[in-house]
Amino acid sequence: MSRQERKVKGSDLFVAALENEGVDKIFGIPGEENLDLVESLRASKIELVLTRHEQAAAFMAATHGRLTGKPGVCLSTLGPGALNLSTGAAYAHLGAMPMILITGQKPIMSSRQARFQIVDVVATMKPLTKLSRQIVSASSIPTVVRDAFRAAMEERPGPVHVELPEDIAGDEVPDVPVIPVHPIEIPVAHRAALDRAAEMIMAARRPLVMMGAATSRPRSTHGIASFVRRTGIPFFTTQMGKGTVPGGTNLYMGTAALSERDYVHDAIDAADLIVAIGHDPVEKPPFIMGPSGPKVIHVSYTPASVEQVYFPDAEVVGDVGPSLELLADQLEGKLPQAAALLPLREEILNHIADRATEARWPPTPQRIVHDIRQVIPENGIVALDNGMYKIWFARNYRTRVANTLLLDNALATMGAGLPSAMMAAMLYPDRRVLAVAGDGGFMMNSQEMETAVRLKLNLVVLVLEDNAYGMIRWKQAVDHFADYGMTFGNPDFVVYAKAYGAKGHRIESIDRFGPTLEAAFKEGGVHLVSIPIDYSENVRVLVDELRAHEKAKP
């Protein structure tokens, strides 16, 4: 029987197309509209990883895209299941993480259940994805899947949604071959743009480099590190750009965890030119541009998005790594003023490290970050949820390898920390992986502890307890509102962890914190460690101290 005469189900075509793209895992929760697809997966090489909530599946798929550059894949049923993916879609869309979302739907050629559970998921996903489409013919499946993966990976990367209706999945059609996968190449920047940028950098008296979110793309890091090493220009990072220069860390000036007034802004304010590499305006602004500020060169895969606080004077658009290598060819050995801002480095970093070993109880954020850095090797991964502690990790946690501090400064959603860490632990089983979450954010997806235990992951989950939505409570206080509506109670986290089959640990003195983490990593398996945190430093450092520092400037 020829290929054209052989009949195959749409779901078999779909799975064959996924295998063609190199997919080995799909995360999610199926429904009855996915049953043909589930059966096709059962007979394939692809593992269906069942999660306890669709949102967690989407966070895991997005993190797969972030860490590998290849789309992660998540699956849900129609209606309520599909809508639970929407936060993960936005997370990937704002964070530029390639991902494929697959949702089911009732049959489209008949309507035996009328409108039961039906919402327009394709329309819902359109503003949250690069592409959202329904498959209306089984024969078109290989083409649609290939296009979805291509679109997800092209700059700027992001999520793509594909809806597979129940009758299309079950339809039998003549066999259709998969579409061959081809590499996606990005042109280097135009020669005129490189010449213009080189001229501006050579004319600068106090140049500074900024590493933004797009520098963390897996394809970027070598060329970026080489540019910094060859030019000798000091650099700072945005929150999502940390760790992208493994060499040349003696040129690191700090991380912009705040938009202004922090110590790293002493260098930013003194610069007359900032080379903004990979800046994405979805991040909170690392600095506020104004008419009297430094000139800015935008270097990225895509043109700058002009904002009120970001309007660069020149642009170098193209494949970032190779483009920076060409730019370094023009600059190397020709920048006598390259290190003009470097004398500020020691004072900036000393201020940030202040009180990092203080032994008070409950511990300060600085001490928690310090002790974690001691037990996490350079290639170990810390995945943050979202909360007040994120600012302290961004300021104080030194990184030397890209994507070893996974934080979200784009959508900045709570609930992503644990699933993100789980994905990292699956991809890198031989590296230490730590999830860090506040008690509020942890409880938003804490049910995934069961998934982590079932998957036999090696993972330590740190829960910072302040019995409140701490970030908003702090802003409430800074804006002089009454302390109202932000506090709650917590379960006994040690008992909670044990209920899932994990190990639970309660820290009751700061001298036990580091040793407990170390022992948990050495033992392996899933561990939850709970520790209280003293957020009074938020006001002392981030408000009072920085306000006094600003006033003391000449």
Secondary structure, 3 states (H helix, E strand, C coil): CCCCCCEEEHHHHHHHHHHHCCCCEEEEECCHHHHHHHHHHHCCCCEEEECCCHHHHHHHHHHHHHHHCCCEEEEECCHHHHHHCHHHHHHHHHHCCCEEEEEEECCCCCCCCCCCCCCCHHHHHHHHCCEEEECCCHHHHHHHHHHHHHHHHCCCCCEEEEEEEHHHHHCEEECCCCCCCCCCCCCCCCHHHHHHHHHHHHHCCCEEEEECHHHHCCCCHHHHHHHHHHHCCCEEECHHHCCCCCCCHHHEEEECCCCCCCCCHHHHHHCCEEEEECCCCCCCCCCCCCCCCCEEEEEECCCCCCECCECCCEEEECCHHHHHHHHHHHHCCCCCCCCCCHHHHHHHHHHHHCCCCCCCCCCCHHHHHHHHHHHCCCCCEEEECCCCHHHHHHHHCCCCCCCCEECCCCCCCCCCHHHHHHHHHHHCCCCCEEEEEEHHHHCCCCCHHHHHHHCCCCEEEEEEECCECHHHHHHHHHCCCCCCCCECCCCCHHHHHHHCCCEEEECCCHHHHHHHHHHHHHHCCEEEEEEECCCCHHHHHHHHHHHHHHHHCC
